[in-house]
Amino acid sequence: MHNKLDGELEEEIIEVKPEKSKTQKFKLWRNYYNASNLKEKILDLLLPFAIIFCIIIIASINNEWSNTSFLKSVLSSNDLVVNVMAILSGFNTASLSIIGTANMEMVKKETTDKIIDYFSFAIMFQLIILIVGIIIKFSSGYILDMSHTISQYLSSSFLKYLLIFLGAMWYSAVVSSILISIRSLPIISSVIKLMVKK
């Protein structure tokens, strides 16, 4: 998203640091991968999807499956998802404010930039989930009607696995955002310790 203020700030950043390119808009997304090792990426992103996908598959085998019931259960849990994402994004925004007022002179500038970008990434990720959750909340009735229409054109088994995949993607995104916030706790703890030493 681009606005006038963002453009003015970007021009100032480019004037101060001419070696930086305009690809900085992707820095928030890229920096998470740079700041995380392979193990952390697996734990944050791949493992939640794999676990949730397996749980849903096992539940669909052991219980009588209904596409409508599964969709309703996903939609009914959406209120909880919206509330959790609102809390987490607020927590990370407050953490970012603490970092802004902390004494970071003893920390390398590169490390400070990565910390700020990491929290900014977490906030952006959670706000995206929050926006999608709000859209789903207000269009839940339409989604159910649309699922009945789609079921007339798709086979029941194909729709079943499509719903399982989408449900696993949705829940794993929520769990991933929680894990990313949990991993940010040691960072904010270290920053607060720096403030105490100020």
Beta strands, then each sheet from edge to edge (+ up, - down):
end
